[in-house]
Amino acid sequence: MKHLVLVFSFLVVGCTSLNNAGESSQNAEIYVGIKNGNLIYQGKITEASNNAIFSLLNDAELKPSRLVITSNGGEIGAGMDLGRWVKDNKLDVEVNGVCASSCANYVFPAAHTKYLRKDSVLVWHGSAWQSDWDVEEEFVDMFNTHITLMRKQETKFYSDIGIDNLVTIYGQTKFNFWDYIQNFLGKGAVGYDYSLADLQKFGLTNIILLDGEWDWRKYRPDRANLVKRIKVDDNFEFELRRFEI
């Protein structure tokens, strides 16, 4: 999959190319608020947006029970913080548009009830446990320290929500040589998704289809080739804390 180049403010797991798979204009517009009785989180997952949504729920007289999110992802730690908050507050999550990277990794799986619209896009492309990091040499030591911490936290996070932590990187093992060539040329998939049945194999249950269907490729055909559908092997066996330090 995509190599993520380390910069000084590193570990932003939300490839810019994922904008092509989602609604880039929506993701560029950051909004956090309460509308129609729901918590709304739109845009990149950041500490600032997290703190804003945390405060809104804390201060609300009538506590919303659903988070409606549109996001192409964000930094690993911020994603897990948002996911833990969702779990701790027993919130439902509805995907409006696209939920990619850290949103798909940590926010959607942590929900009590998970709502998908007919055109909701879920995109995975890796996590703290992926092996193919491309790190600038001067940041290697800093990266290794931080990624070790993130991996420990991620393992505990998935154990706490009852999800097999293979879900975020399983798709990477199913990409073939031609996929990587296409990706290198900038023409391949930027991520992958799974069927509802296969999501359940990883432990993602209690998914409700608001429109009675979930077939986003039919409604977003111009983006269908950017996300590869991954089939989980029939002999797959669920395991908690599969990756652990």
C-alpha positions as CSV (number, residue, x, y, z in Angstrom):
1,M,0.0,0.0,0.0
2,K,1.0,3.6,0.1
3,H,4.2,4.4,1.9
4,L,3.7,7.2,4.4
5,V,6.6,9.6,4.4
6,L,7.6,10.8,7.9
7,V,7.7,14.6,8.4
8,F,8.3,16.5,11.6
9,S,4.7,16.4,12.6
10,F,4.7,12.7,11.8
11,L,2.2,9.8,11.9
12,V,-0.6,11.5,10.0
13,V,-2.3,8.3,8.8
14,G,-4.6,9.7,6.2
15,C,-3.1,9.7,2.8
16,T,-3.9,12.8,0.9
17,S,-4.8,10.5,-2.1
18,L,-7.7,9.3,0.0
19,N,-9.4,12.5,-0.9
20,N,-10.0,11.0,-4.3
21,A,-12.0,8.2,-2.9
22,G,-14.2,10.4,-0.7
23,E,-15.6,13.9,-0.7
24,S,-12.5,16.1,-0.7
25,S,-14.5,19.3,-0.5
26,Q,-16.4,18.1,2.5
27,N,-13.3,16.8,4.2
28,A,-11.6,20.2,3.7
29,E,-14.5,21.9,5.4
30,I,-14.0,21.3,9.1
31,Y,-17.1,21.4,11.2
32,V,-17.9,20.2,14.7
33,G,-21.3,20.8,16.2
34,I,-24.8,19.5,17.1
35,K,-27.5,19.5,14.4
36,N,-31.0,17.9,14.6
37,G,-30.1,16.2,17.8
38,N,-26.9,14.5,16.5
39,L,-23.2,15.2,17.1
40,I,-21.6,16.2,13.8
41,Y,-17.9,15.7,13.0
42,Q,-16.7,16.7,9.6
43,G,-13.2,16.9,8.4
44,K,-9.8,15.7,9.5
45,I,-9.6,14.0,12.9
46,T,-7.5,16.3,15.1
47,E,-7.0,17.0,18.7
48,A,-8.7,20.3,18.4
49,S,-11.8,18.9,16.7
50,N,-11.8,16.1,19.3
51,N,-11.7,18.5,22.2
52,A,-14.5,20.6,20.6
53,I,-16.8,17.6,20.2
54,F,-16.0,16.3,23.7
55,S,-17.0,19.7,25.2
56,L,-20.2,19.8,23.2
57,L,-21.4,16.5,24.5
58,N,-20.3,17.3,28.0
59,D,-22.1,20.7,28.0
60,A,-25.3,19.5,26.2
61,E,-28.4,19.4,28.4
62,L,-29.9,16.8,26.1
63,K,-27.1,14.3,25.4
64,P,-27.0,13.2,21.7
65,S,-26.5,9.5,21.3
66,R,-25.4,9.5,17.7
67,L,-22.2,10.8,16.0
68,V,-22.5,11.6,12.3
69,I,-19.1,11.6,10.8
70,T,-17.5,12.5,7.5
71,S,-13.7,12.2,7.5
72,N,-10.7,11.0,5.5
73,G,-8.9,10.3,8.7
74,G,-6.1,11.8,10.8
75,E,-3.3,11.1,13.1
76,I,-3.3,7.7,14.8
77,G,-3.4,9.0,18.4
78,A,-6.3,11.4,17.7
79,G,-8.2,8.7,15.9
80,M,-7.9,6.3,18.9
81,D,-8.8,9.1,21.3
82,L,-12.0,9.8,19.3
83,G,-12.8,6.1,19.2
84,R,-12.3,5.6,22.9
85,W,-14.6,8.5,23.6
86,V,-17.2,7.0,21.3
87,K,-17.0,3.7,23.2
88,D,-16.9,5.3,26.7
89,N,-20.1,7.3,25.9
90,K,-21.8,4.3,24.2
91,L,-22.4,6.5,21.1
92,D,-23.8,5.3,17.8
93,V,-21.9,6.3,14.7
94,E,-23.4,7.1,11.3
95,V,-21.2,7.5,8.2
96,N,-22.2,10.4,6.1
97,G,-20.1,10.3,2.9
98,V,-16.8,8.8,3.6
99,C,-15.1,7.3,6.7
100,A,-11.5,6.5,5.8
101,S,-8.2,5.7,7.5
102,S,-8.3,6.5,11.2
103,C,-12.1,7.1,11.0
104,A,-12.6,3.5,9.7
105,N,-9.9,2.1,12.0
106,Y,-11.0,3.6,15.3
107,V,-14.2,5.5,15.2
108,F,-16.6,3.3,13.2
109,P,-15.7,0.0,15.0
110,A,-16.0,1.6,18.5
111,A,-19.7,2.6,18.0
112,H,-22.5,0.9,19.9
113,T,-24.6,0.8,16.7
114,K,-23.1,1.5,13.4
115,Y,-25.2,3.1,10.7
116,L,-24.4,3.1,7.0
117,R,-26.2,4.9,4.2
118,K,-26.5,3.4,0.7
119,D,-23.5,5.4,-0.5
120,S,-21.4,5.5,2.7
121,V,-17.7,4.7,1.9
122,L,-15.5,2.9,4.4
123,V,-11.9,2.8,3.4
124,W,-9.0,1.1,5.2
125,H,-5.3,1.3,4.1
126,G,-3.3,0.4,7.1
127,S,-2.6,1.3,10.7
128,A,0.1,1.4,13.4
129,W,0.8,-2.3,12.8
130,Q,1.5,-2.0,9.1
131,S,5.0,-3.0,8.2
132,D,5.7,-0.9,5.1
133,W,6.6,2.5,6.6
134,D,8.9,4.7,4.5
135,V,10.7,6.9,7.0
136,E,13.2,9.6,6.4
137,E,16.5,8.5,8.0
138,E,16.8,11.4,10.4
139,F,13.5,10.5,12.0
140,V,14.0,6.8,12.3
141,D,14.7,6.7,16.1
142,M,11.8,9.1,16.8
143,F,9.5,7.1,14.6
144,N,10.4,3.8,16.2
145,T,9.7,5.1,19.7
146,H,6.4,6.6,18.7
147,I,5.2,3.7,16.6
148,T,5.9,1.2,19.4
149,L,3.7,3.3,21.7
150,M,1.0,3.6,19.1
151,R,1.1,-0.2,18.5
152,K,0.7,-0.9,22.2
153,Q,-2.2,1.5,22.5
154,E,-3.8,0.1,19.3
155,T,-3.7,-3.5,20.5
156,K,-5.4,-2.5,23.8
157,F,-8.0,-0.4,21.9
158,Y,-9.1,-3.2,19.7
159,S,-9.1,-5.7,22.6
160,D,-11.3,-3.3,24.6
161,I,-13.9,-3.0,21.7
162,G,-13.7,-6.7,20.9
163,I,-12.3,-6.4,17.4
164,D,-9.6,-8.5,15.7
165,N,-6.8,-5.9,15.1
166,L,-6.0,-7.6,11.8
167,V,-8.9,-5.7,10.2
168,T,-6.8,-2.6,9.4
169,I,-4.1,-4.4,7.5
170,Y,-5.6,-7.7,6.3
171,G,-6.3,-6.1,2.9
172,Q,-2.6,-5.3,2.5
173,T,-1.8,-9.0,2.4
174,K,-4.3,-9.5,-0.5
175,F,-2.7,-7.0,-2.8
176,N,-0.9,-8.6,-5.7
177,F,2.1,-7.5,-7.7
178,W,-0.1,-5.8,-10.3
179,D,-1.8,-3.9,-7.6
180,Y,1.5,-2.5,-6.4
181,I,2.6,-1.6,-9.9
182,Q,-0.6,0.3,-10.4
183,N,-0.3,1.9,-7.0
184,F,3.3,3.0,-7.8
185,L,2.1,4.6,-11.1
186,G,-0.6,6.4,-9.2
187,K,-3.4,4.5,-10.9
188,G,-4.3,1.8,-8.4
189,A,-6.5,1.6,-5.4
190,V,-5.8,3.9,-2.5
191,G,-7.3,1.5,0.0
192,Y,-9.7,-1.4,0.5
193,D,-13.0,-2.3,2.0
194,Y,-14.9,-5.4,3.1
195,S,-18.4,-6.8,2.7
196,L,-20.7,-6.7,5.7
197,A,-20.3,-10.5,6.2
198,D,-16.6,-10.2,6.3
199,L,-16.7,-7.2,8.6
200,Q,-18.5,-9.4,11.0
201,K,-15.7,-11.9,10.9
202,F,-13.4,-9.3,12.4
203,G,-16.0,-8.5,15.1
204,L,-17.8,-5.5,13.6
205,T,-21.4,-6.2,14.3
206,N,-24.6,-4.3,14.9
207,I,-24.4,-2.6,11.6
208,I,-27.7,-1.0,10.4
209,L,-28.4,0.0,6.8
210,L,-30.4,3.2,6.9
211,D,-31.5,2.8,3.3
212,G,-32.0,-0.9,3.3
213,E,-28.9,-1.4,1.2
214,W,-25.2,-0.6,1.2
215,D,-23.7,-0.5,-2.3
216,W,-21.7,2.7,-2.5
217,R,-20.0,1.7,-5.7
218,K,-23.3,1.9,-7.5
219,Y,-23.9,5.4,-6.3
220,R,-20.2,6.6,-6.7
221,P,-19.0,4.7,-9.8
222,D,-16.4,7.3,-10.5
223,R,-14.6,6.3,-7.3
224,A,-15.2,2.6,-7.4
225,N,-11.8,1.7,-8.8
226,L,-10.0,3.6,-6.0
227,V,-11.0,1.1,-3.3
228,K,-10.4,-2.6,-3.7
229,R,-13.0,-5.0,-2.2
230,I,-11.1,-7.6,-0.2
231,K,-12.5,-11.1,0.4
232,V,-11.7,-12.6,3.7
233,D,-10.6,-16.2,3.5
234,D,-13.2,-18.9,4.4
235,N,-10.8,-20.4,7.0
236,F,-10.3,-17.1,8.8
237,E,-10.4,-17.4,12.6
238,F,-11.2,-14.5,14.8
239,E,-8.5,-13.6,17.3
240,L,-8.2,-10.8,19.9
241,R,-4.8,-9.2,20.5
242,R,-3.4,-10.8,17.3
243,F,-0.6,-8.3,17.2
244,E,1.0,-7.4,20.5
245,I,4.2,-6.1,21.9
